[in-house]
Amino acid sequence: MSSYTQFGFENTKRMYAEALKKNYALPGYNVSNMEQIQAVLSACLRTQNSVVMQISKKAYEYIGEKLIAQMVSGAILQMKEEAKKLKLKPISVALHLDHGDSYELCVSAIKNGFSSVMIDASHLSYNENVKLTKKVVNFAHKYKVTVEGELGVLAGVEDDVSATEHIYTRPEEVEDFVKKTGVDSLAIAVGTSHGAYKFKPGQEAKIRLDILKAIEKRLKNFPIVLHGASSIPQEALEKINKYGGKMESAIGIDPKQVRAAAKTAVCKVNIDSDSRITMTASLREVLSQSPEIFDPRTYLAKVREDLMKMYMKKNVEVLGCGKKAK
């Protein structure tokens, strides 16, 4: 059993309390390799905001359960050295399991140093969702690990998460769910969607702020989480298609809508597809423009730099949690 404190992680309790108090949302950035981890930490250091580093089930398997905490911990030490050089305050980092789909996976993550886990039992009946979520909470809280639950279902496909249609969160259920399970935060379904192909061309993506505000009214000062909130940056999309890719119909969420949601009780906004698209666009461009390059350190350095810029922009302009870097 490895405690998350030995790796330099925090749970989300203090982070979310501050976000609630100051009306902003923190980024929940999904990562699956070293360059993403480094870019997230460098960006959040420069904009001076805490971050929830997220690992999906597939990323957990891809990186390896014994390597993840060690790798992120090493990157935090590197970030602290960078902070000294830039004369900035080191930031707080939570290591979070995103969309854990079983009790066993959540327990594995906690034993391997995660400071926060999500148990997504939203595909089950309400009573079964409550039962499984409470079971995870009971184990996690023994080790001061925070737990995110979910009510409602987001449409879209991303990693192992897949649904053909939205099932909006019912505001009348949230109080009972939080009380019975003891979760520390709640992911809700209010119109966002998983993946890069969130909507069909011509569809208007709209966050149901009315449902969000109804939930906020019932759960006073309680941390809400917004999944599937990538905007799918069109400039990156154009670059992918220009340099041999094929993603013509990828559509995301309007950043202005996410910004409006971030001013409510939403304390964390999950972003994954924007990172993947930015990486792919950068990689395609550098390899196309410089076909002689074969050293991964050369082209991945450019990818990492472009990722960092994208994360910084998200922190400041969309989530409202970061300060403009000097």
Secondary structure, 3 states (H helix, E strand, C coil): CECHHHHCCCCCHHHHHHHHHHCCCEEEEECCCHHHHHHHHHHHHHHCCCEEEEECHHHHHHHCCCCHHHHHHHHHHHHHHHHHHHCCCCCCEEEEEEEECCHHHHHHHHHECCCEEEECCCCCCHHHHHHHHHHHHHHHHHCCCEEEEEECECCEEECCEEECCCECCCHHHHHHHHHHHCCCEEEECCCCCECCECCCCCCCCCCCHHHHHHHHHHCCCCCEEECCCCCCCHHHHHHHHHCCCCCCCCECCCHHHHHHHHCCCEEEEEECHHHHHHHHHHHHHHHHHCCCCCCHHHHHHHHHHHHHHHHHHHHHHHHCCCCCCC
